[in-house]
């Protein structure tokens, strides 16, 4: 369901066609978002539905670390919070330029991967 909704919306963003004011509003929001981050988020949802908690936490850790080092995170902060020009310059700047290899690189194991089994996950 998520894949269909996401891909359907992305296709409408590309073509500029919508079916409702609600969809128009969502498209205008998505057009402002980082294409790379949107593709990473979709892949995260696809993978996450098959993972247990420990695996999800490890994936989240990798994504958080890599996204913080990524140009799009810094650019988003600049455009929204620093300069407040609301005009980020994403790299790459279109869905078509975000390759599957680029997305995959955010999910690869890290040199100092977190050991989620060493964490205490209870609230005591």
MIDOTOR-231648 format. One record per residue (C-alpha): residue number from 1; residue in three letters; z, x, y. Coordinates in steps of 0.001 Angstrom, whole numbers, plus 500000, padded with zeros to 6 digits. Layout:
N
[NUM; 'ala'; [Z; X; Y]]
...
This chain:
124
[1; 'unk'; [500000; 500000; 500000]]
[2; 'unk'; [500977; 502743; 502439]]
[3; 'unk'; [497815; 504706; 501695]]
[4; 'unk'; [495651; 501664; 502336]]
[5; 'unk'; [497385; 500807; 505612]]
[6; 'unk'; [497263; 504377; 506855]]
[7; 'unk'; [493657; 505057; 505883]]
[8; 'unk'; [492560; 501678; 507202]]
[9; 'unk'; [494211; 502345; 510548]]
[10; 'unk'; [492770; 505864; 510743]]
[11; 'unk'; [489295; 504478; 510093]]
[12; 'unk'; [489773; 501991; 512916]]
[13; 'unk'; [490939; 504794; 515203]]
[14; 'unk'; [487750; 506686; 514407]]
[15; 'unk'; [485473; 503714; 514954]]
[16; 'unk'; [487397; 502160; 517828]]
[17; 'unk'; [487382; 498738; 516163]]
[18; 'unk'; [490413; 496544; 515612]]
[19; 'unk'; [491157; 493003; 514588]]
[20; 'unk'; [494232; 492078; 516602]]
[21; 'unk'; [496303; 492922; 519685]]
[22; 'unk'; [499035; 494231; 517373]]
[23; 'unk'; [496547; 496554; 515715]]
[24; 'unk'; [495205; 497603; 519123]]
[25; 'unk'; [498706; 498596; 520171]]
[26; 'unk'; [499255; 500624; 517004]]
[27; 'unk'; [495888; 502337; 517392]]
[28; 'unk'; [496677; 503345; 520958]]
[29; 'unk'; [499910; 504935; 519714]]
[30; 'unk'; [498190; 506723; 516832]]
[31; 'unk'; [495477; 508125; 519098]]
[32; 'unk'; [498201; 510053; 520929]]
[33; 'unk'; [499671; 511565; 517760]]
[34; 'unk'; [498879; 514897; 516187]]
[35; 'unk'; [496120; 514473; 513569]]
[36; 'unk'; [497693; 517261; 511511]]
[37; 'unk'; [501144; 515667; 511590]]
[38; 'unk'; [499731; 512297; 510629]]
[39; 'unk'; [497943; 513741; 507606]]
[40; 'unk'; [501051; 515696; 506621]]
[41; 'unk'; [503136; 512510; 506907]]
[42; 'unk'; [500751; 510608; 504667]]
[43; 'unk'; [500840; 513370; 502060]]
[44; 'unk'; [504627; 513441; 502305]]
[45; 'unk'; [504782; 509720; 501508]]
[46; 'unk'; [502353; 510112; 498625]]
[47; 'unk'; [504363; 512935; 497074]]
[48; 'unk'; [507797; 511585; 497860]]
[49; 'unk'; [507423; 508428; 495828]]
[50; 'unk'; [507278; 510567; 492661]]
[51; 'unk'; [510196; 512908; 493472]]
[52; 'unk'; [513922; 512736; 492874]]
[53; 'unk'; [516426; 513302; 495688]]
[54; 'unk'; [516690; 517072; 495199]]
[55; 'unk'; [512920; 517475; 495197]]
[56; 'unk'; [512595; 515290; 498318]]
[57; 'unk'; [515217; 517360; 500139]]
[58; 'unk'; [513385; 520557; 499250]]
[59; 'unk'; [510097; 519084; 500466]]
[60; 'unk'; [511756; 517895; 503705]]
[61; 'unk'; [513224; 521355; 504281]]
[62; 'unk'; [509833; 523026; 503857]]
[63; 'unk'; [508141; 520540; 506174]]
[64; 'unk'; [510840; 520828; 508830]]
[65; 'unk'; [510680; 524625; 508817]]
[66; 'unk'; [506914; 524776; 508928]]
[67; 'unk'; [506495; 522020; 511514]]
[68; 'unk'; [508993; 523712; 513834]]
[69; 'unk'; [506843; 526854; 513717]]
[70; 'unk'; [503617; 524946; 514206]]
[71; 'unk'; [501687; 524757; 517471]]
[72; 'unk'; [501601; 520949; 517434]]
[73; 'unk'; [505398; 520657; 517523]]
[74; 'unk'; [505649; 522973; 520521]]
[75; 'unk'; [502735; 521221; 522216]]
[76; 'unk'; [504269; 517798; 521641]]
[77; 'unk'; [507568; 518930; 523173]]
[78; 'unk'; [505701; 520409; 526116]]
[79; 'unk'; [503647; 517280; 526776]]
[80; 'unk'; [506504; 514814; 526307]]
[81; 'unk'; [509615; 516609; 527535]]
[82; 'unk'; [508750; 519707; 529565]]
[83; 'unk'; [505679; 519006; 531681]]
[84; 'unk'; [505840; 515263; 530968]]
[85; 'unk'; [502080; 514994; 531379]]
[86; 'unk'; [501751; 512927; 528170]]
[87; 'unk'; [498591; 514899; 527396]]
[88; 'unk'; [499107; 517108; 524333]]
[89; 'unk'; [496358; 519453; 523209]]
[90; 'unk'; [496488; 519204; 519424]]
[91; 'unk'; [495033; 521936; 517212]]
[92; 'unk'; [493018; 520781; 515430]]
[93; 'unk'; [492316; 517812; 517656]]
[94; 'unk'; [490664; 515439; 515164]]
[95; 'unk'; [491325; 514103; 511668]]
[96; 'unk'; [488083; 515570; 510394]]
[97; 'unk'; [489185; 519104; 511269]]
[98; 'unk'; [492483; 518856; 509383]]
[99; 'unk'; [491585; 520252; 505974]]
[100; 'unk'; [493387; 519520; 502733]]
[101; 'unk'; [494181; 523254; 502484]]
[102; 'unk'; [495885; 523133; 505867]]
[103; 'unk'; [497971; 520137; 504819]]
[104; 'unk'; [498789; 521736; 501463]]
[105; 'unk'; [500067; 524888; 503185]]
[106; 'unk'; [502980; 522905; 504648]]
[107; 'unk'; [504185; 521945; 501137]]
[108; 'unk'; [503964; 525341; 499454]]
[109; 'unk'; [507162; 527098; 498311]]
[110; 'unk'; [508863; 529268; 500895]]
[111; 'unk'; [510143; 532801; 500456]]
[112; 'unk'; [513706; 531631; 501141]]
[113; 'unk'; [513509; 528115; 499711]]
[114; 'unk'; [516627; 525996; 499897]]
[115; 'unk'; [518669; 525590; 496706]]
[116; 'unk'; [519427; 521880; 496931]]
[117; 'unk'; [521603; 521988; 493813]]
[118; 'unk'; [523992; 524318; 495660]]
[119; 'unk'; [524500; 521710; 498368]]
[120; 'unk'; [527314; 519211; 498201]]
[121; 'unk'; [525664; 515804; 498435]]
[122; 'unk'; [528839; 513714; 498231]]
[123; 'unk'; [530739; 512492; 501279]]
[124; 'unk'; [534197; 513731; 500199]]
